Structure formats: C-alpha cells, structure tokens
Amino acid sequence: MATVNVHEAKTHLSRLLERVQAGEEVVIARAGTPVAKLVRILPKPRRTPGLWVGQWIPGQDWDSPELNEEIAVEFESGGLFPPSDDVR
C-alpha cells in the first residue's frame, strides 16, 4: 500500500487512479498523518431474475385465519411495531 502526500496526490491523480484501478490501495496523508484511502470500486454483480424460484415453499398455514388474527393482535398491541417517540 503506497502512501502519498496531498500535493503529490493532486499533481499525479491520474497516475494514482491507474494504480488503484490495477488493484493497489493508496493512502493520502497530510503532514505524514493518513487522512484518506483510494481503493478500487468493484462493479456490483448483476442479479439473475428467478434465481430463487422453487427454493422456498411457504408452510401450509401461511394464509390461515388463525395466523392472520395472531399477527393482527400483535400489530395492534404494538408488539411488532412499538410506538416511536420520533414523530415527524
């Protein structure tokens, strides 16, 4: 990991970015004290639609009236979402 001062970073930013793009990390220091790090940003992997199809099967009672009633009671009593003091 290379360390450069602020003046050198401003003067040679394009060169530093090439080094970072190649996988190196560069620390920028002010008066010898590290203040920032240049690191490569990797692209996010593309999501594949339908990847989880057939991987999860809901239980037989997922839509039962008893379960729905239990959730409604919890919701209304504040058990699921307790009241917040931060009202905007």
Sequence and secondary structure as in RCSB ss.txt:
>XXXX:A:sequence
MATVNVHEAKTHLSRLLERVQAGEEVVIARAGTPVAKLVRILPKPRRTPGLWVGQWIPGQDWDSPELNEEIAVEF
ESGGLFPPSDDVR
>XXXX:A:secstr
 EEEEHHHHHHTHHHHHHHHHTT  EEEEETTEEEEEE          TTTTTTT    TTTT HHHHHHHHHHH
HHTSSS   S   
